[in-house]
């Protein structure tokens, strides 16, 4: 075979990865990478850190760990990859195996033997009047971050339109710069694509406590200027701001591929097989522009993330260079950090799974990420979701200042292998007091869902308890915490307070306080003692009782102090 | 059925867990727990923290997170479990379903319907003269820790006999108390049951750098007193100390069970099935006294750990109380912290796997636990081991100041599900710059082993390179790092220095420096550029070259600075 010519369109994440891998697999190939922007191979996930001032310059985001800047020269010198920046591919001619591109007004024609499309994604432009005015920003490319960072010192109040991952990361970065930040999310709750409402409300309460204002269920319709500031309008909310950041998500950039006859999948992204091959011979795709198989549903999904782009880029690069590799798919893992809280999810959400026809049940547990006697420990709430019919683990979500990503990564791994609850609950995870509890919260949560499935545990969620308390037949709330805990803060309702250790001897007080047939909800700090109390009440003939999942710690609606 | 009488022998980890679980499953059962010591339900894994002064009192180790001490009264009050401390079970009569125990000289006879043996482990007593003298300590029970802590202020030099998990944790605690610490290990290297020699040597070099002396291959034979101090003698080493801690491992405490006719397995621990049932009807066992199935080999193993004890205790408690649960087994995960390094392993070691007949191959990668531009990142070395025949993942080990436990937990999960390298390398792990790199080091390491298996990567280990360098045909060492890196520190040998970015243009220099047929070993900081250079040299006709696995960072034998 003659020298293999590999052309790659797109130079942010998947493209450079594919180029580097192709070079290692085929040292003799001729590899050309086209990027329409000025920069290549930059860590766009680091833009919020640049904004927050945690990263001094954009150069760091496009350097190797050894400090070498990944520019055109770097790619030529170290990898013999020809990188053409400022070069926009305008047409793919699959019959003649050519790419036509424009560079400084000049048209280039590049023949290829193998083509990799890595055109990424573009920001969604929401239907908001007044997007194109001074003081309104996006955050997709490095230039956006530079523009936004340059005005931070002049602003005092910021509104972030969109409460998804990027929106929250931007909000966090702006708050770190001491701006007053309001996040305005159109959906019912924050991170609607990531979290179920229960964990989203918990995160929302922590954001508020950290000083970030949160508005949900309000699609912004217009941004106007007046009285020296911007006014952000939604149906039932209006806010003033010195600067507005719009982060309403992205869509796959598929125009070039579609015009060349490359099949677009049901998700709107480029359809690929496990080899990252498109419907057109010798044309591959990788990264945000293409879809993936969802390993839980078996269907196609589009989840644009740098980690997936990297893996797909490697697979496309291998196959384009004559090797063989196969990308099995994703399970929907995503993580972020906001307001000193870690947020993570994998698999399907409970509501999402139900919509898809699974008989989804969930359990949420609040607990510590290390032994309570170890000096450095922090709490988190972890929720797992399974199919009640076969016990198959479907998803997990976690929020808290404690370590959550390890737990989600473990569950993501188990989900990728189609694990059942019974099996995952006994995983041999690393234990030392600095890293967890002897029965890690991850396993404890799985056990609690097993308890629920077996009928031993009957949790009630904060939202449901709140609704019940203002309904016609409120339950009797039995707080089983210590006196100190009870006096420090408690639910904003009347409650009977009996510490768990006294409950067996004071059951008569419970009987006396309970109206005939009234349900009892046991409440503790994080859920463990509440469950114990539920079992105790059941055995004493005061059941079927329930307990508040996650306890007072995870109550997102404000406490009496 | 009448009230179910459950008797549990042993009150440290598995016993209390079994009791608590049995109570939740059967609220009406009569549950009695016997413990020969004074204390129950203490976190013995926290004893090194108590020693180091990170935990103020032993009370913290036996309290609930809410601060309630788990004593006899607690178990009765909160769980209606009758705990008898200072009560030693002396005989089990399985025919009559009785346990005979002694409490303050008095003999108790306890009838049972279900019995759970959770007698734990006892320290191994090595063949060392002079063990029973002042200044020589163990660390197994809380009393040991109290005794040792009380003399710390009087000592200046300590020798720890045994470089296993407990030995290193003790050494770390004593070093934190500013003692001069020497660890003396009988085996070839530290943590012989946990790590392969390569990672053990890396850890050893880091311990030395932190001021801990390490002696390996020296079984201590005698401890004598003279000149106001203790002398610790081994065949080719002798040390002076003010105090000596002996931590030479533990063995299962099975005497009581064996005398009752309970089958002891090939590991020397009590044989149990997946229900934690022993060979004797209605007698269960859990925790350090019993063995487990190893999910990699399918055989039996004995790995006494609090995490396993907790899971087994829960399963035994469930089954004893009339429920149903099943413990599938372990994969050999273990983690510890020492000298601000995290150490973890799971599955089989490379040497161990080879001894067992697997065609084990490994790859080690050094890298960062978070994006290099994220302010808070740290390095680690991760090694994965697979069977070359079918690509099945067999084990993993990691050492470093960076986050290692998450990676090992993920791999432990994959191993538990029998995963192959190809599948695990594409796992959908959570990525954000604070938590990893877009292609996490975990996946990168798996890919590097795939590269090796495919013949793309040819790593050489530090130990082998060291041996080659002093052998008859030393390789040409080609250092491809930047000038700054090279000048800061380098391998203690002659080397040709050409930064990777200049290598393509300076290949003639390499040709000139290389003797006919001489092998070239490319060296970089952590291994990535070395591998790139290897591929480049191969393509230039200068191969087959190799690269130093883990680079200069993981070189454990001292560097030239």
Interface residues (C-beta under 8 A of the other chain):
Chain A: X13 X17 X23 X24 X25 X27 X28 X43 X45 X46 X49 X54 X55 X60 X61 X63 X64 X65 X66 X67 X68 X74 X77 X78 X79 X80 X295 X305 X306 X307 X308 X309 X310 X311 X314 X315 X323 X325 X326 X327 X328 X329 X330 X331 X332 X333 X334 X335 X336 X337 X344 X346 X368 X371 X372 X373 X374 X375 X405 X406 X408 X409 X410 X412 X413 X414 X416 X417 X419 X422 X423 X424 X426 X427 X428 X429 X430 X431 X432 X433 X434 X435 X438 X439 X440 X443 X447 X451 X454 X456 X481 X482 X485 X500 X501 X502 X504 X525 X526 X529 X531 X532 X535 X536 X538 X539
Chain B: X13 X17 X23 X24 X25 X27 X28 X43 X45 X46 X49 X54 X55 X60 X61 X63 X64 X65 X66 X67 X68 X74 X77 X78 X79 X80 X295 X305 X306 X307 X308 X309 X310 X311 X314 X315 X323 X325 X326 X327 X328 X329 X330 X331 X332 X333 X334 X335 X336 X337 X344 X346 X368 X371 X372 X373 X374 X375 X405 X406 X408 X409 X410 X412 X413 X414 X416 X417 X419 X422 X423 X424 X426 X427 X428 X429 X430 X431 X432 X433 X434 X435 X438 X439 X440 X443 X447 X451 X454 X456 X481 X482 X485 X500 X501 X502 X504 X525 X526 X529 X531 X532 X535 X536 X538 X539
